[in-house]
Amino acid sequence: MKSFFVIILSFVAFSFAQANLATNIISTEQRASMKPKDEALQTPVSLENAVDSNYIISAGDFFEILFPDGQESIQVSPEGTLAIYGYGIVDLNGLKLHEAKRKILEKLKNSGSRKYVDVHLVQLRKFLVNVHGAVLNPGQVAVSGQARARVAIYTAGGIKPTANRDSLYIYRKGDTIATTEDILLQSGDIIEIPYKEWQQAINLVYAGKATTVPYVFNRTIREYAKDAGINIERGYGSVSIKFLETNYVKWIGINQIDSFSPEPSCDIEFHSQTPYVYVGGATATVGRAPYVPSMHAADYVAASGVSIVTGDFSRVSVMRNGKRISVDWANGEILPGDFIEIPRTVYEQVKDVTIFVTSLMSILATAFIIMGN
């Protein structure tokens, strides 16, 4: 009889163990079967930087829950809840990170599970903010949940030289925040970087790009170029300064930008290709010469091999933009693209006529001789 009771007790213990094992298997299989079909699309990446424990959990954040038999990556829903497969839903809306982790762990304990290991926030949500004002690429930019204002400004291309660095404005849910601090951003924030208050400007043109910087009294071209981020060392050879009020254009060499201070309301263009001046007429060499801002008409004339016998220096003229203008050959300013013409002297013209007449008489004399024979 005693043996019979031992057998019965052994059978009950074995049945209970099998039932407990089956329950565990079902629980694991149930959690696996409840995983969404698009879970692969929700796989998060690891965080590169530590997250402040006061970080507010919101829709889009990713948690990773570690179990002895595996791990699950779960995204916070648009309602601010976390659905833990096999354990139910946890409301995390508005909770700080340390509060959310504690609530998740309590949910697992209350469900009778002792098989969890830990909970981690593995990816921050992404949201859009608008950046306007004095930035290179204004518009919407995507930032992470822990991003600050300077990150959004950097993502928008950085601030322009004309930006007022003393303050920025953040428009948030009907409120305006004027600050100089690098504050945390929220979804839907509008960031405005104000421009400097200035009336006069300098326009800079370089490498197919253009920008505008405020005029500062006595500032040199090199200083303006530095403000605009122009790399002077990239091979520029000359600079043209166009005064907008008069349309007058002045050219200087790149080595003069440290000493030249332009007037307000002008265009400054950096040129990498060598400009030329063209010379023709009573010259030994007809063609083009590299433009040198310090050279005058007389310099180009001399470089072309003109003598006082063949060329009339008193009547040197310049063709510029399709019009003929008179210049002082000794001190007259020459611009790139000018065509300098040196007319022949009266002596050279008479000599040409004499040679022509002599040649014509020779031809006629030869013709009479042939006809006489």
C-alpha positions in Angstrom: 0.0 0.0 0.0 2.8 2.3 0.9 4.4 1.6 -2.5 1.2 2.5 -4.2 1.1 6.0 -2.6 4.7 6.5 -3.6 3.9 5.7 -7.1 0.9 8.1 -7.1 2.9 10.9 -5.7 5.7 10.4 -8.2 3.2 10.5 -11.0 1.6 13.8 -9.8 5.1 15.4 -9.4 6.0 14.3 -12.9 2.7 15.6 -14.4 3.2 19.0 -12.6 6.7 19.3 -14.0 5.6 18.6 -17.6 2.7 21.0 -17.3 5.1 23.8 -16.1 7.5 23.0 -19.0 4.6 23.2 -21.4 3.5 26.5 -20.0 7.0 28.0 -20.5 7.2 26.7 -24.0 3.7 28.1 -24.8 4.7 31.4 -23.3 7.9 31.6 -25.4 6.0 30.5 -28.6 3.2 32.9 -27.8 5.6 35.9 -27.6 7.3 34.8 -30.8 4.0 34.5 -32.6 2.9 37.9 -31.5 5.8 39.7 -33.1 4.8 41.9 -36.0 5.6 40.9 -39.5 7.5 44.1 -40.2 9.7 43.7 -37.1 12.8 43.7 -39.4 11.9 47.2 -40.5 11.9 48.4 -36.9 15.4 47.1 -36.0 17.1 49.9 -34.2 20.7 51.0 -34.2 22.9 51.4 -31.1 23.1 54.8 -29.5 26.4 56.6 -30.0 26.1 58.9 -27.0 24.8 58.5 -23.5 21.2 59.6 -22.9 20.2 61.9 -20.0 18.1 60.0 -17.5 15.7 63.0 -17.6 15.0 62.4 -21.3 11.3 62.3 -21.9 10.0 59.2 -23.6 7.8 59.7 -26.6 6.5 58.0 -29.8 9.3 56.6 -32.0 11.8 55.7 -29.3 13.1 52.2 -29.3 13.6 49.9 -26.3 15.4 46.6 -26.1 14.3 44.0 -23.6 16.7 41.2 -22.8 15.3 37.7 -22.0 17.3 34.6 -21.2 16.0 33.1 -24.5 16.6 36.2 -26.6 15.9 39.9 -27.0 13.1 42.0 -28.4 13.3 45.5 -29.9 10.1 47.4 -29.4 9.2 50.9 -30.6 7.0 53.2 -28.6 3.7 53.6 -30.4 2.2 57.0 -31.5 0.0 56.8 -28.4 3.1 56.6 -26.2 2.7 52.9 -25.2 5.0 50.0 -25.4 3.5 46.6 -26.3 5.7 43.8 -24.7 4.8 40.6 -26.4 3.3 38.2 -24.0 3.1 40.6 -21.1 0.8 43.4 -22.2 1.0 47.1 -22.8 2.9 49.7 -20.7 1.9 53.4 -20.9 5.1 55.5 -21.0 3.7 58.7 -22.3 5.4 61.7 -20.7 7.7 59.6 -18.5 11.4 60.3 -18.0 13.8 57.6 -19.1 14.5 56.3 -15.6 10.8 56.3 -14.8 9.9 54.4 -18.0 12.6 51.7 -17.3 11.2 51.2 -13.8 7.6 50.9 -15.0 8.6 48.3 -17.7 10.4 46.2 -15.1 7.5 46.4 -12.7 5.2 45.2 -15.5 7.4 42.1 -16.1 7.5 41.4 -12.4 3.7 41.7 -11.9 3.2 39.3 -14.8 5.0 36.6 -12.8 8.0 36.5 -15.1 11.5 36.3 -13.6 13.1 35.7 -16.9 14.0 39.3 -17.9 17.5 40.6 -17.6 17.4 44.3 -18.4 15.8 47.1 -20.4 17.7 49.6 -22.5 16.8 52.6 -24.7 18.7 51.8 -27.9 17.4 54.4 -30.4 16.0 57.9 -30.0 13.1 59.0 -32.0 13.4 61.3 -35.0 11.4 64.4 -35.7 11.3 67.4 -37.9 12.0 71.0 -37.1 12.1 74.1 -39.3 15.2 76.3 -39.6 14.8 79.8 -41.1 16.7 83.0 -41.4 20.4 83.4 -41.9 21.3 79.8 -42.7 22.7 78.4 -45.9 20.0 75.8 -46.5 16.8 76.9 -44.8 13.9 74.5 -44.4 12.9 71.3 -42.6 15.6 69.1 -41.0 15.4 65.8 -39.2 17.0 65.6 -35.7 17.0 63.0 -32.9 15.1 63.3 -29.7 18.1 64.7 -27.7 19.2 67.2 -30.4 19.9 70.8 -29.5 19.5 74.0 -31.5 23.0 74.0 -32.8 22.6 70.5 -34.3 19.6 71.7 -36.4 21.5 74.8 -37.5 24.5 72.7 -38.5 22.2 70.3 -40.4 20.7 73.3 -42.2 24.2 74.2 -43.6 25.4 76.5 -40.8 24.9 80.2 -40.4 25.7 82.8 -43.0 28.2 85.6 -42.4 25.3 88.0 -42.2 23.8 86.2 -39.2 23.3 87.9 -35.9 25.1 85.5 -33.5 23.9 87.3 -30.4 20.5 85.5 -30.2 18.1 83.1 -31.9 14.4 82.6 -31.7 12.5 79.4 -31.2 8.7 79.3 -31.9 7.1 76.4 -29.9 3.4 75.8 -29.6 2.5 79.4 -29.8 5.3 80.7 -27.6 8.4 82.6 -28.6 11.7 81.7 -26.9 14.5 84.3 -27.4 17.8 82.8 -26.2 21.5 82.5 -26.7 21.6 79.0 -25.1 21.8 75.7 -27.0 18.5 74.4 -25.8 16.9 71.0 -26.4 14.5 70.9 -29.3 11.0 69.5 -29.5 9.0 68.2 -32.5 7.6 71.0 -34.6 10.0 73.7 -33.3 10.7 76.6 -35.6 14.2 78.0 -35.3 14.9 81.5 -36.7 18.4 82.9 -36.9 18.1 86.7 -37.4 20.2 88.7 -39.8 22.5 91.5 -38.7 20.9 94.9 -39.0 22.7 96.7 -41.8 21.9 99.0 -44.6 25.1 98.8 -46.8 26.4 95.6 -48.2 29.3 94.1 -50.1 28.5 91.4 -52.7 31.2 88.7 -53.2 31.3 86.4 -56.3 33.7 83.5 -56.5 33.9 80.0 -58.2 30.3 80.4 -59.6 28.9 81.3 -56.2 27.7 84.6 -54.7 27.1 85.8 -51.2 26.5 89.1 -49.4 28.2 90.4 -46.3 27.6 93.7 -44.4 29.8 96.6 -45.1 32.3 97.6 -42.4 34.3 100.8 -42.6 38.0 100.3 -43.5 37.7 96.5 -43.8 39.9 95.0 -46.5 38.9 92.6 -49.2 40.8 89.7 -47.5 38.7 90.3 -44.3 35.5 90.2 -46.3 36.6 87.0 -48.1 37.4 85.4 -44.7 33.9 86.3 -43.4 32.4 84.7 -46.5 34.5 81.5 -46.2 36.3 82.1 -49.5 39.6 80.3 -49.8 42.0 82.8 -51.3 44.7 80.2 -51.8 42.7 78.2 -54.4 44.4 80.0 -57.3 42.8 83.4 -57.8 44.9 85.8 -59.8 42.9 89.0 -59.8 39.9 90.8 -58.3 37.4 93.1 -60.0 35.5 95.7 -58.0 32.4 97.1 -59.6 30.9 100.2 -58.0 27.1 99.8 -58.5 26.3 103.5 -58.4 28.6 104.4 -61.3 29.1 101.0 -63.0 32.9 101.7 -62.8 35.0 98.6 -62.6 38.4 98.6 -61.0 40.8 95.7 -61.2 43.5 94.8 -58.7 45.9 91.9 -58.3 45.3 89.2 -55.7 48.4 90.5 -53.8 46.6 93.8 -53.2 43.6 92.5 -51.3 45.3 93.1 -47.9 45.5 96.9 -48.6 42.4 97.6 -50.6 39.2 98.6 -48.7 36.2 98.8 -51.0 33.4 101.3 -50.7 29.9 100.2 -49.7 27.4 98.9 -52.4 29.9 97.2 -54.7 30.5 93.8 -56.3 33.8 92.1 -55.7 34.6 89.2 -58.0 37.5 86.8 -57.6 39.0 85.6 -60.9 41.0 82.4 -61.4 41.5 82.7 -65.1 44.1 85.2 -66.4 42.4 88.1 -68.2 44.0 89.6 -71.4 44.5 92.9 -73.1 44.7 93.0 -76.9 47.1 95.3 -78.8 47.1 96.1 -82.6 48.1 98.7 -85.2 51.6 99.9 -85.6 53.2 97.3 -83.4 55.9 94.7 -84.0 53.8 92.1 -82.2 50.0 92.0 -82.7 48.0 89.9 -80.2 47.2 89.7 -76.6 49.1 90.3 -73.4 48.2 89.1 -69.9 46.4 91.8 -67.9 48.3 93.5 -65.1 46.3 96.0 -63.0 49.3 98.2 -62.5 50.1 98.6 -66.2 48.9 101.5 -68.4 48.4 101.9 -72.1 52.0 102.9 -72.6 53.2 99.7 -70.9 51.3 97.5 -73.2 52.3 99.6 -76.2 56.0 99.3 -75.2 55.7 95.6 -74.7 54.3 95.2 -78.2 57.4 96.7 -79.8 56.2 100.1 -81.0 58.8 102.9 -81.9 58.2 106.6 -82.1 58.9 106.3 -85.9 56.2 103.8 -86.7 53.5 104.6 -84.1 51.7 107.8 -83.3 51.4 107.9 -79.5 49.2 111.0 -79.5 46.4 109.2 -81.2 46.3 105.9 -79.2 42.7 104.7 -78.8 41.0 101.9 -76.9 38.0 99.8 -77.9 36.0 99.0 -74.8 32.6 97.2 -74.9 32.2 98.0 -78.6 32.9 101.7 -78.2 36.1 103.7 -79.1 37.4 105.8 -76.3 40.5 108.1 -76.0 43.0 107.4 -73.2 46.1 109.0 -72.0 48.8 106.6 -73.3 51.1 107.3 -70.4 48.7 107.1 -67.5 45.4 105.8 -69.0 43.7 102.9 -67.2 43.4 99.7 -69.1 40.8 97.0 -68.2 40.7 93.3 -69.2 39.3 92.8 -72.7 40.4 96.3 -73.9 41.8 96.5 -77.5 44.5 99.1 -77.7 45.1 100.5 -81.2 48.2 102.5 -82.1 47.8 104.3 -85.5 50.7 104.7 -87.8 52.6 108.1 -88.0 52.2 110.4 -91.0 55.7 109.4 -92.1 54.7 105.7 -92.2 51.5 106.5 -94.0 53.4 108.6 -96.7 55.9 105.9 -97.0 53.2 103.4 -97.6 51.7 105.6 -100.3 55.1 106.1 -101.9 55.7 102.4 -102.0 52.3 101.8 -103.4 52.8 104.5 -106.2 56.3 103.2 -107.0 54.9 99.7 -107.3 52.1 100.8 -109.5 54.4 102.8 -111.8 56.6 99.8 -112.1 53.7 97.6 -113.1 52.5 100.2 -115.7 56.0 100.6 -117.2 56.3 96.8 -117.5 52.9 96.7 -119.2 53.9 99.4 -121.8 57.1 97.6 -122.7 55.2 94.4 -123.3 52.6 96.1 -125.5 55.4 97.9 -127.5 57.0 94.6 -128.4 
